Amino acid sequence: MTVSFLSPPSRFMRRRPRAPFTFLLLLLFVAAIWLTIHARWDPQAWTAPDGPPGGDLLEIAARVQIAAEQWSLSGNTFGAIARLGMPAGADWSAYPVPDRIPFALAGLLSHFLGVYGAIHALMLFAHLMGAASFYGCARLLRWHPTLAAAGALLFSFAVFNQQWSGTLSLGWTFALPPAVVLLQ
């Protein structure tokens, strides 16, 4: 019996966790934790008009409603709507909106989920994107998959993300880990 150096490892050797499995498990954990923290296990809870403390939920809901009513592929989603605003209507066309993409996406989702359902879905999506971004960058820096997942979980539920994810504009911190990697 000859043993080659190219033979497969012994079945008694310890295997490292697979990165795709760890990544999917991370996303499931983030979703489960978010659903538990915000009490969104019930389908009717997704339409409830509650948000994170300190968030400007009525302004966010109005902006999502405007984006839903004026959604177009041209990207002009914030014009004048006579019935939103007192006494002369709401004209937000001159209002600087650096976050048109999240609100246009929320406006599109609100056709299927309702205004508050779209806000909550994008809040969950922001947490998932933050965790995925941190995990991908940590793996790019050759972190162990388990440590990368733990760091991604902590990053996703950092105080800033918990406090500001409901505003749909300040909760998009998924660009921070790639920026840190680029500075390396």
C-alpha positions in Angstrom: 0.0 0.0 0.0 1.5 3.3 -1.1 0.6 6.6 0.3 0.9 9.6 -2.0 1.2 13.2 -0.9 -1.6 14.0 -3.3 -4.1 11.6 -1.8 -7.2 13.0 -0.1 -6.9 13.8 3.6 -7.7 11.3 6.2 -11.3 11.2 7.4 -10.1 11.8 10.9 -8.6 15.2 10.1 -10.6 18.2 11.2 -12.3 20.1 8.4 -12.5 23.9 8.2 -16.0 25.3 7.9 -17.0 26.1 4.3 -17.3 29.8 3.6 -20.6 29.6 1.6 -22.3 27.6 4.3 -21.1 30.1 6.9 -22.2 33.0 4.8 -25.8 31.6 4.4 -25.9 30.8 8.1 -24.8 34.4 8.8 -27.6 35.8 6.7 -30.2 33.5 8.4 -28.9 34.7 11.8 -29.1 38.3 10.8 -32.6 37.9 9.5 -33.8 36.0 12.6 -32.3 38.5 15.0 -33.7 41.4 13.1 -37.2 39.8 12.9 -37.0 39.2 16.7 -35.8 42.6 17.7 -38.4 44.4 15.6 -41.2 41.8 16.3 -41.9 41.2 12.6 -42.7 37.5 12.8 -46.4 38.2 12.1 -47.4 39.3 8.6 -49.6 42.0 10.0 -46.6 43.5 11.9 -45.0 44.4 8.6 -47.7 46.9 7.9 -47.6 48.5 11.3 -46.5 52.2 11.3 -43.8 51.9 13.9 -40.1 52.5 13.4 -36.9 52.9 15.3 -36.8 55.5 18.1 -35.5 58.8 16.8 -36.4 58.1 13.2 -38.5 60.4 11.2 -41.1 57.8 10.2 -43.8 60.2 8.9 -41.3 62.0 6.6 -39.9 58.6 5.4 -43.4 57.3 4.8 -44.3 60.5 2.8 -41.2 60.2 0.7 -41.9 56.5 0.0 -45.5 57.4 -0.9 -44.3 60.1 -3.3 -41.8 57.6 -4.8 -44.6 55.1 -5.2 -46.9 57.5 -7.0 -44.3 59.0 -9.2 -42.1 56.0 -9.8 -40.6 56.0 -13.2 -37.5 54.6 -14.9 -36.2 58.1 -15.6 -35.3 58.4 -11.9 -37.5 61.5 -11.3 -39.4 60.3 -8.3 -39.8 63.5 -6.3 -42.0 66.0 -7.9 -45.1 67.9 -6.8 -48.0 66.2 -5.3 -51.0 68.4 -4.4 -52.6 66.1 -1.8 -49.4 65.7 0.3 -48.8 68.9 2.1 -50.7 71.9 3.4 -51.9 74.2 2.3 -50.5 74.4 -1.3 -49.2 70.8 -1.7 -45.8 69.2 -1.5 -43.3 70.1 -4.1 -40.0 68.3 -3.4 -38.5 68.6 -6.8 -36.0 71.2 -5.5 -35.3 69.3 -2.4 -31.8 67.7 -2.5 -32.3 63.9 -2.5 -29.0 62.1 -2.5 -30.8 58.8 -1.7 -33.1 58.5 -4.7 -32.2 54.8 -5.2 -33.4 53.5 -1.8 -36.6 55.6 -2.0 -37.3 54.6 -5.6 -36.9 50.9 -4.6 -39.1 51.5 -1.5 -41.7 53.1 -3.8 -41.6 50.1 -6.1 -41.9 47.7 -3.2 -44.7 49.6 -1.7 -47.0 48.6 -4.6 -46.7 45.0 -3.3 -46.0 45.4 0.5 -47.6 48.8 1.4 -45.6 51.8 2.5 -44.6 50.5 5.9 -44.0 47.0 4.6 -41.6 48.5 2.1 -39.8 50.5 4.8 -39.4 47.5 7.0 -38.2 45.3 4.1 -35.5 47.8 3.2 -34.5 48.0 6.8 -34.0 44.3 6.8 -32.2 44.5 3.5 -29.8 47.1 4.8 -28.9 44.9 7.7 -28.3 41.9 5.4 -26.2 44.1 3.0 -24.1 45.3 5.9 -23.4 41.8 7.1 -22.7 40.5 3.6 -20.4 43.4 2.9 -18.4 43.0 6.1 -18.2 39.2 5.7 -17.0 39.5 2.1 -14.3 42.1 3.0 -13.2 40.1 6.0 -12.8 37.0 3.8 -10.9 39.1 1.3 -8.5 39.9 4.1 -8.2 36.2 4.7 -10.1 36.1 8.0 -11.3 32.7 9.2 -15.0 32.2 8.1 -16.3 32.0 11.6 -14.5 35.1 12.8 -15.7 37.0 9.6 -19.2 35.9 10.4 -19.0 37.0 14.0 -17.6 40.4 13.0 -20.3 40.8 10.3 -23.0 40.1 12.9 -21.6 42.7 15.2 -21.2 45.2 12.4 -24.8 44.6 11.2 -26.3 45.2 14.6 -24.0 48.1 15.6 -25.7 51.0 17.4 -25.6 53.3 14.4 -27.2 50.7 12.1 -29.9 50.0 14.7 -30.6 53.6 15.3 -30.6 54.9 11.7 -31.7 52.0 9.5 -35.3 53.2 9.6 -34.4 56.5 7.8 -33.5 54.5 4.7 -30.7 56.9 3.9 -28.3 56.8 6.8 -28.7 53.0 7.3 -26.8 52.1 4.2 -23.4 51.5 5.8 -22.5 48.5 3.6 -20.0 50.8 1.7 -17.8 51.2 4.8 -16.1 47.8 4.8 -15.0 48.0 1.1 -13.7 51.5 1.8 -11.6 50.2 4.7 -10.3 47.4 2.4 -9.4 49.9 -0.3 -7.4 51.8 2.3 -5.2 48.8 3.1 
